[in-house]
């Protein structure tokens, strides 16, 4: 092989090597960009949820402040492990005909990302997800029949307000003849600690605003009640004075009546 041929071979080899290393790098950049966008979206969604945080009426009415403080604080930072997702899974769980199977998962960290994948053996099933909170029930995914025996059903969503119980429902009540077998994998990834800290600050600010407003409302109500109390006390005093005057008048009439009776008899 001549010198020129060697140089061309080396050049071709270098080009091939450069091309081979360039494609994964581009893929990595795209993956990193997608991950960054997702992280930004999660942070914005958390901020939106925490900015609209309102303590429940039962927490505000409670004489014990601990439950409210616990909800505002969120996870304990000293033991918080953001990198460890919780995975709930099961295979071929039987769901009898005319029955329903629920998988409840309690979420305590606002900003947790929930991913799920479900599939069934041979037949379809109705599937839905709800979030149950003290304020009520929210439909995360409306219950509907899915062809999970043909293709896995997947989904991903962010949990904003906590605490809440997510209920993954597998409904076979419509079937009169067939038992279904369900397999599922549910992964709950807690938020990063910096998002947890930001969320705590936002919830604390919102809770303080609500508590201050509640105090101002109670003070206003207390002033109105106190004014009504004073008004009623004045009315009672006037009524007591009028009653005393009427008693005196009645006494005078009684004395005059007795005098006139005696005069008639004489």
C-alpha positions as CSV (number, residue, x, y, z in Angstrom):
1,X,0.0,0.0,0.0
2,X,1.4,3.4,-1.0
3,X,1.7,6.4,1.3
4,X,-1.3,8.1,-0.3
5,X,-3.4,5.0,0.2
6,X,-2.4,4.8,3.8
7,X,-3.3,8.5,4.4
8,X,-6.7,7.9,2.7
9,X,-7.4,4.9,4.8
10,X,-6.4,6.7,8.0
11,X,-8.6,9.6,6.9
12,X,-11.6,7.3,6.2
13,X,-11.0,5.5,9.5
14,X,-10.9,8.8,11.4
15,X,-14.1,10.0,9.6
16,X,-15.9,6.8,10.4
17,X,-14.8,7.1,14.0
18,X,-15.8,10.7,14.3
19,X,-19.2,9.9,12.8
20,X,-19.7,7.0,15.2
21,X,-18.9,9.1,18.2
22,X,-20.9,12.1,17.0
23,X,-24.3,10.3,16.8
24,X,-24.4,9.1,20.5
25,X,-23.3,12.6,21.6
26,X,-26.2,14.2,19.7
27,X,-28.6,11.7,21.3
28,X,-27.2,12.4,24.7
29,X,-27.6,16.1,24.2
30,X,-31.2,15.6,23.1
31,X,-31.9,13.4,26.1
32,X,-30.3,15.9,28.4
33,X,-32.3,18.7,26.9
34,X,-35.5,16.7,27.3
35,X,-34.6,15.9,30.9
36,X,-33.9,19.6,31.6
37,X,-37.2,20.7,30.0
38,X,-39.1,18.0,32.1
39,X,-37.3,19.2,35.3
40,X,-38.2,22.8,34.5
41,X,-41.9,21.8,33.8
42,X,-42.0,19.9,37.1
43,X,-40.5,22.9,39.0
44,X,-43.1,25.2,37.4
45,X,-46.0,22.9,38.2
46,X,-44.8,22.5,41.8
47,X,-44.5,26.3,42.1
48,X,-48.0,26.8,40.7
49,X,-49.5,24.1,43.1
50,X,-47.7,25.5,46.2
51,X,-48.6,29.1,45.3
52,X,-52.3,28.1,45.3
53,X,-52.0,26.2,48.6
54,X,-54.8,26.7,51.1
55,X,-54.9,24.9,54.4
56,X,-58.1,22.8,54.8
57,X,-60.9,24.1,57.1
58,X,-60.3,21.2,59.5
59,X,-56.6,22.2,60.0
60,X,-57.5,25.8,60.6
61,X,-60.3,24.9,63.0
62,X,-58.0,22.5,65.0
63,X,-56.8,23.6,68.4
64,X,-53.6,21.6,67.8
65,X,-51.3,23.5,65.3
66,X,-49.1,20.4,64.7
67,X,-51.1,18.9,61.8
68,X,-51.0,22.3,59.9
69,X,-47.3,22.7,60.5
70,X,-46.7,19.1,59.3
71,X,-48.6,19.8,56.1
72,X,-46.7,23.1,55.5
73,X,-43.3,21.6,56.3
74,X,-43.8,18.5,54.0
75,X,-41.1,15.8,54.1
76,X,-38.4,15.9,56.9
77,X,-35.3,17.3,55.1
78,X,-32.8,15.6,57.5
79,X,-34.0,12.2,56.3
80,X,-35.2,13.1,52.8
81,X,-34.0,10.9,50.0
82,X,-35.0,12.4,46.7
83,X,-33.1,9.9,44.5
84,X,-35.1,6.8,45.7
85,X,-38.3,6.2,43.8
86,X,-40.9,3.9,45.3
87,X,-42.1,1.1,43.0
88,X,-45.4,-0.7,43.4
89,X,-45.9,-3.7,41.2
90,X,-47.8,-7.0,40.9
91,X,-48.3,-9.6,38.2
92,X,-51.5,-11.4,37.1
93,X,-53.7,-10.1,39.9
94,X,-57.2,-11.7,39.4
95,X,-60.1,-9.4,39.1
96,X,-63.3,-11.4,39.4
97,X,-66.3,-10.9,37.1
98,X,-68.7,-8.1,38.3
99,X,-66.0,-6.8,40.7
100,X,-63.4,-4.1,41.1
101,X,-59.7,-4.0,42.2
102,X,-58.2,-0.8,43.7
103,X,-54.5,0.0,44.3
104,X,-54.3,2.9,46.8
105,X,-51.0,4.8,47.1
106,X,-50.5,7.6,49.7
107,X,-48.5,10.6,48.5
108,X,-47.0,13.0,51.1
109,X,-44.4,14.9,49.0
110,X,-45.8,17.5,46.7
111,X,-44.2,17.5,43.3
112,X,-43.8,13.7,43.2
113,X,-43.9,12.3,39.6
114,X,-46.0,9.2,39.2
115,X,-45.5,6.9,36.2
116,X,-47.6,3.8,35.6
117,X,-47.7,0.9,33.1
118,X,-50.5,-1.7,33.1
119,X,-51.5,-4.6,31.0
120,X,-53.9,-7.5,31.1
121,X,-54.0,-11.1,29.9
122,X,-56.3,-11.8,27.0
123,X,-59.1,-9.3,27.8
124,X,-59.7,-5.6,28.2
125,X,-60.6,-3.9,31.5
126,X,-61.8,-0.5,32.7
127,X,-59.0,1.6,34.2
128,X,-58.9,5.0,35.9
129,X,-57.0,7.0,38.5
130,X,-58.4,9.3,41.1
131,X,-56.7,11.6,43.8
132,X,-58.6,11.7,47.1
133,X,-58.0,14.6,49.4
134,X,-59.9,16.1,52.3
135,X,-61.4,18.7,49.9
136,X,-62.8,16.0,47.6
137,X,-61.9,13.6,44.8
138,X,-60.2,14.6,41.6
139,X,-60.2,12.5,38.4
140,X,-56.6,12.1,37.2
141,X,-57.6,9.7,34.5
142,X,-61.3,9.1,33.8
143,X,-62.2,5.5,34.1
144,X,-62.8,3.8,30.7
145,X,-62.3,0.5,29.1
146,X,-58.8,0.0,27.7
147,X,-57.4,-2.6,25.4
148,X,-54.5,-3.3,27.7
149,X,-54.4,-7.0,26.5
150,X,-53.2,-5.7,23.1
151,X,-50.8,-2.9,24.3
152,X,-49.6,-1.7,27.7
153,X,-51.3,1.4,29.0
154,X,-48.8,4.0,30.3
155,X,-49.0,7.4,31.8
156,X,-47.1,10.0,33.8
157,X,-48.4,12.9,35.9
158,X,-47.3,15.3,38.7
159,X,-48.9,15.3,42.1
160,X,-49.3,18.9,43.4
161,X,-51.4,19.2,46.5
162,X,-50.7,16.7,49.3
163,X,-51.4,14.7,51.3
164,X,-53.5,12.7,49.0
165,X,-54.3,9.1,48.2
166,X,-54.0,8.0,44.6
167,X,-56.3,5.2,43.7
168,X,-55.6,3.1,40.6
169,X,-58.9,1.3,39.8
170,X,-59.3,-1.8,37.7
171,X,-63.0,-2.2,37.0
172,X,-64.4,-5.5,35.8
173,X,-68.0,-4.8,37.0
174,X,-69.3,-4.7,33.4
175,X,-68.2,-8.3,32.7
176,X,-70.7,-11.1,33.4
177,X,-68.6,-14.0,32.2
178,X,-64.8,-13.4,32.4
179,X,-62.3,-12.9,35.2
180,X,-59.4,-10.6,34.2
181,X,-55.8,-10.7,35.2
182,X,-54.0,-7.4,35.7
183,X,-50.3,-6.6,35.9
184,X,-49.1,-3.2,36.9
185,X,-46.0,-1.2,37.7
186,X,-46.4,2.2,39.5
187,X,-43.3,4.3,40.2
188,X,-43.4,7.4,42.5
189,X,-40.4,9.6,42.2
190,X,-40.1,12.3,44.9
191,X,-39.1,15.8,44.0
192,X,-35.6,17.1,44.2
193,X,-34.7,18.7,47.6
194,X,-34.3,22.2,46.2
195,X,-37.9,22.0,44.9
196,X,-39.0,20.7,48.3
197,X,-37.4,23.7,50.0
198,X,-39.0,26.1,47.6
199,X,-42.4,24.4,48.1
200,X,-42.1,24.7,51.8
201,X,-41.4,28.4,51.6
202,X,-44.4,29.0,49.3
203,X,-46.7,26.9,51.4
204,X,-45.5,28.7,54.6
205,X,-46.2,32.1,52.9
206,X,-49.6,31.1,51.7
207,X,-50.5,29.5,55.1
208,X,-49.4,32.7,56.9
209,X,-51.6,34.8,54.6
210,X,-54.6,32.5,55.2
211,X,-54.0,32.5,59.0
212,X,-53.6,36.3,59.1
213,X,-56.8,36.7,57.0
214,X,-58.6,34.3,59.4
215,X,-57.4,36.3,62.4
216,X,-58.5,39.6,60.8
217,X,-61.9,38.0,60.0
218,X,-62.3,36.7,63.6
219,X,-61.3,40.1,65.0
220,X,-63.9,41.8,62.8
221,X,-66.5,39.3,63.9
222,X,-65.5,39.7,67.5
223,X,-65.9,43.5,67.2
224,X,-69.4,43.0,65.8
225,X,-70.3,40.5,68.5
226,X,-69.0,42.8,71.2
227,X,-71.0,45.7,69.8
228,X,-74.1,43.6,69.7
229,X,-73.5,42.5,73.2
230,X,-73.2,46.1,74.4
231,X,-76.4,47.0,72.6
232,X,-78.3,44.1,74.2
233,X,-76.9,45.0,77.6
234,X,-78.1,48.6,77.2
235,X,-81.5,47.3,76.1
236,X,-81.7,45.0,79.1
237,X,-80.8,47.9,81.4
238,X,-83.5,50.1,79.9
239,X,-86.0,47.3,80.1
240,X,-85.1,46.7,83.8
241,X,-85.6,50.5,84.4
242,X,-88.9,50.5,82.6
243,X,-89.9,47.4,84.6
244,X,-89.0,49.1,87.9
245,X,-91.1,52.1,86.9
246,X,-94.0,50.0,86.0
247,X,-93.7,48.1,89.3
248,X,-93.8,51.4,91.2
249,X,-96.8,52.6,89.1
250,X,-98.6,49.3,89.9
251,X,-97.9,49.7,93.6
252,X,-99.4,53.2,93.5
253,X,-102.5,51.9,91.7
254,X,-102.8,49.0,94.2
255,X,-102.6,51.5,97.1
256,X,-105.2,53.8,95.5
257,X,-107.5,50.9,94.7
258,X,-107.4,49.7,98.4
259,X,-108.1,53.3,99.6
260,X,-111.1,53.6,97.2
261,X,-112.5,50.3,98.3
262,X,-112.3,51.3,102.0
263,X,-114.0,54.6,101.2
264,X,-116.9,52.8,99.5
265,X,-117.4,50.6,102.5
266,X,-117.7,53.5,104.9
